[in-house]
Amino acid sequence: MLRKRIISSGILIGIILATISVDWLAGLVITVFILGGLYEFFTMLEKKGLSIYKYFGMGIGALIPLSILLRFELTKTWELLLVVLALLILILLQFRRRDNNGVIIGISVTVFGILYIAWFLSFLIKIRYLSGGTGLLGAVLIITKMGDIGAYLVGTRFGKTPLMPRVSPNKSTEGSIGGLVFSVLAALACRTFLDFGFLHLIFLGIFLGVLAQLGDLSESLMKRDCQIKDSGNIFPGMGGFLDLIDSLLFTAPAFYFYMSIIFK
């Protein structure tokens, strides 16, 4: 398992290094991950027996990052306008159904997927467009994913105390603490990109580290509900797209708003 994770991680790191310096290329890669995450999320819920609009949700989900990538904004909150439009269309589509059962669930789950995956992860593109965006995007990726790595390594070696067995039986308190330590160390290593003081970097590492773990636990909660272990198997040893981006779904928007306030 560790060998597979190392190989998958190496490939992903190579992709990041090859694309992060070119804003539109980084945006396209993020869009691909959004589509992959949406497909896995909607497929996971279909297997649970929920009636959703998978490809419509993926279409709207793709428009959100692409509109940001192309800087196409009718309003300052153009991506939210797409969500409102999606909600309206979904309601209209219900009138064509012969059965009213599951209408609320179908609409709610589809819109939730668009917000949870497409809108949240698209903040990575917004981060890339900030002043010094290459370094900032690199920083949030490094801090978040180093937390994942730390939690896995420490938890595998020293984990004895279950963190939340109802949600994720394999996660331990020791692994969680290890993840936070790795996130803090990663934040300190990113000082060149962030140009913050020592205490500020420690706070940022803890802040993003906690959010990353909440993102991971949130996806674990959904997978437990759907009774599956991984959202997919495209990345050997790591799972699917959603397994890979879950920790970024909370850190990306939080880091964007945080940096927007700092640089205001």
C-alpha positions in Angstrom: 0.0 0.0 0.0 2.8 2.4 0.9 4.6 1.7 -2.3 1.5 2.4 -4.3 0.9 5.6 -2.5 4.5 6.7 -3.1 4.2 6.0 -6.9 0.8 7.8 -7.1 2.1 10.7 -5.1 5.1 11.0 -7.3 3.0 11.2 -10.4 0.7 13.8 -8.9 3.6 15.9 -7.7 5.0 15.8 -11.2 1.7 17.0 -12.6 1.5 19.8 -10.1 5.1 20.9 -10.8 4.5 20.8 -14.6 1.3 22.9 -14.5 1.3 25.2 -11.5 3.4 28.0 -13.1 0.9 28.4 -16.0 -2.3 29.8 -14.7 -4.7 28.4 -17.4 -3.0 25.0 -17.4 -3.3 24.8 -13.6 -7.0 25.8 -14.0 -7.6 23.0 -16.5 -6.1 20.4 -14.2 -8.2 21.6 -11.3 -11.3 21.4 -13.6 -10.4 17.8 -14.4 -10.2 17.0 -10.7 -13.5 18.7 -10.1 -15.2 16.6 -12.8 -13.6 13.4 -11.5 -14.8 14.2 -8.0 -18.3 15.1 -9.1 -18.5 11.9 -11.2 -17.4 9.7 -8.2 -19.7 11.6 -5.8 -22.8 11.3 -7.9 -22.0 7.6 -8.8 -21.6 6.9 -5.1 -25.0 8.2 -4.4 -26.6 6.5 -7.4 -25.4 3.2 -5.9 -27.2 4.2 -2.7 -30.4 4.3 -4.7 -30.8 8.1 -4.9 -32.3 9.6 -8.1 -30.0 12.5 -9.1 -29.1 14.4 -12.3 -25.5 13.2 -12.6 -24.4 14.7 -15.9 -26.4 17.9 -15.5 -24.7 18.4 -12.2 -21.3 17.7 -13.7 -22.0 20.1 -16.5 -22.9 23.0 -14.1 -20.0 21.9 -12.0 -17.6 22.3 -14.9 -18.9 25.7 -15.8 -18.0 27.1 -12.4 -14.2 26.6 -12.6 -14.2 27.3 -16.4 -15.9 30.7 -15.9 -13.3 31.5 -13.3 -10.5 30.3 -15.5 -11.8 32.4 -18.4 -12.5 35.3 -16.1 -16.1 35.4 -17.4 -18.0 37.3 -14.8 -21.4 38.9 -15.3 -21.4 39.6 -11.6 -18.8 39.3 -8.8 -20.5 36.1 -7.7 -21.0 34.6 -11.1 -20.4 31.1 -9.9 -23.2 31.4 -7.4 -25.5 32.6 -10.2 -24.7 29.3 -11.9 -25.8 27.4 -8.8 -29.1 29.4 -8.6 -29.7 28.7 -12.4 -29.0 25.0 -11.8 -31.5 25.0 -8.9 -34.1 26.6 -11.2 -33.5 24.1 -14.0 -33.6 21.2 -11.6 -37.0 22.3 -10.3 -38.3 22.6 -13.9 -37.0 19.1 -14.7 -39.1 17.7 -11.9 -42.3 18.7 -13.8 -41.4 16.1 -16.5 -41.3 13.2 -14.0 -44.2 10.8 -13.6 -43.3 10.1 -10.0 -43.0 12.7 -7.2 -41.0 10.5 -4.9 -37.5 11.7 -4.1 -37.9 15.1 -5.7 -36.5 17.1 -2.7 -33.6 14.6 -2.2 -32.7 14.6 -5.9 -32.6 18.4 -6.2 -30.8 18.8 -2.8 -28.1 16.2 -3.5 -27.4 17.5 -7.0 -27.0 21.1 -5.8 -25.0 20.0 -2.7 -22.5 18.1 -5.0 -22.1 21.3 -7.1 -21.4 23.4 -4.1 -19.4 20.9 -2.1 -17.0 19.9 -4.9 -17.2 22.3 -7.9 -17.5 25.6 -6.0 -15.2 24.8 -3.1 -12.4 23.3 -5.1 -12.6 26.1 -7.7 -11.2 28.4 -5.1 -7.8 26.9 -6.0 -8.1 28.7 -9.4 -9.0 31.9 -7.6 -5.9 31.5 -5.4 -3.8 31.1 -8.5 -5.0 34.4 -9.8 -4.1 36.3 -6.6 -0.9 38.3 -6.5 1.9 35.8 -6.1 -0.6 33.1 -6.9 1.9 30.4 -7.9 3.5 30.5 -4.4 0.1 30.8 -2.7 -1.4 27.8 -4.6 1.8 25.8 -3.9 1.5 26.7 -0.2 -2.1 25.6 0.3 -1.4 22.4 -1.5 1.7 21.6 0.5 0.2 22.5 3.9 -2.9 20.5 3.2 -1.4 17.4 1.7 1.5 17.2 4.1 -1.1 17.0 6.8 -2.6 14.0 5.0 0.8 12.4 4.7 1.7 13.1 8.4 -1.7 11.6 9.6 -1.1 8.5 7.5 2.5 7.9 8.5 2.1 8.6 12.2 -1.3 6.9 12.4 0.1 3.7 10.6 3.1 3.6 12.9 1.8 4.8 16.3 -2.0 4.9 16.0 -3.7 3.2 18.9 -6.5 5.5 20.0 -9.5 5.7 17.6 -10.4 9.2 16.6 -13.9 8.7 15.4 -14.6 5.0 14.8 -18.2 5.6 13.7 -17.0 7.8 10.9 -13.6 6.3 10.0 -12.4 3.3 11.9 -8.8 3.5 10.7 -8.1 7.1 11.8 -6.4 7.6 15.1 -5.9 10.5 17.5 -2.1 10.0 17.2 -2.4 10.3 13.4 -4.5 13.4 13.7 -1.9 15.0 16.0 0.8 13.9 13.6 -1.1 15.5 10.7 -1.3 18.8 12.5 2.4 18.7 13.2 3.2 18.0 9.6 0.9 20.9 8.5 2.7 23.3 10.8 6.1 22.2 9.6 4.9 22.6 6.0 3.6 26.1 6.8 7.0 27.0 8.2 8.7 25.6 5.1 6.4 27.8 2.9 7.7 31.0 4.5 9.3 32.1 1.3 5.9 32.0 -0.4 3.9 33.5 2.4 6.3 36.0 3.9 4.6 35.7 7.4 6.1 35.7 10.8 6.9 32.6 12.8 3.8 32.6 15.0 1.6 33.6 12.0 2.8 30.5 10.1 2.2 28.2 13.1 -1.4 29.5 13.4 -1.9 29.1 9.6 -0.6 25.5 9.7 -2.9 24.6 12.6 -5.9 26.4 11.0 -5.5 24.7 7.6 -4.5 21.4 9.2 -7.7 21.3 11.2 -9.8 22.2 8.2 -8.0 19.5 6.1 -8.8 16.8 8.6 -12.5 18.0 8.8 -12.6 17.7 5.0 -11.2 14.2 5.1 -13.6 13.2 7.9 -16.6 14.7 6.0 -15.9 12.6 3.0 -15.4 9.5 5.2 -18.8 10.2 6.8 -20.5 10.2 3.3 -18.6 7.0 2.3 -19.8 5.3 5.4 -23.3 6.3 4.6 -22.9 4.8 1.1 -21.1 1.7 2.6 -18.0 2.1 0.4 -14.3 2.3 1.4 -12.9 4.5 -1.5 -14.7 6.8 -3.9 -12.8 5.3 -6.8 -9.6 3.4 -7.7 -7.9 5.6 -10.3 -5.0 6.4 -8.0 -3.5 3.1 -6.7 -3.1 3.1 -2.9 -5.0 6.4 -2.6 -8.4 5.8 -4.0 -10.3 8.1 -6.4 -10.5 11.8 -7.2 -12.7 12.5 -4.3 -10.4 10.7 -1.9 -7.5 12.9 -3.1 -9.3 16.3 -3.0 -11.4 15.8 0.1 -9.0 17.6 2.5 -8.7 20.6 0.0 -12.5 21.2 -0.2 -12.4 23.2 3.1 -8.9 24.6 3.0 -9.1 26.1 -0.5 -12.0 28.5 0.2 -10.8 29.3 3.7 -7.2 30.0 2.5 -8.6 32.2 -0.4 -10.7 34.4 1.9 -7.9 34.5 4.5 -5.4 35.7 2.0 -7.9 38.1 0.4 -8.4 39.8 3.8 -4.6 39.8 4.6 -3.8 41.5 1.2 -6.8 43.8 1.2 
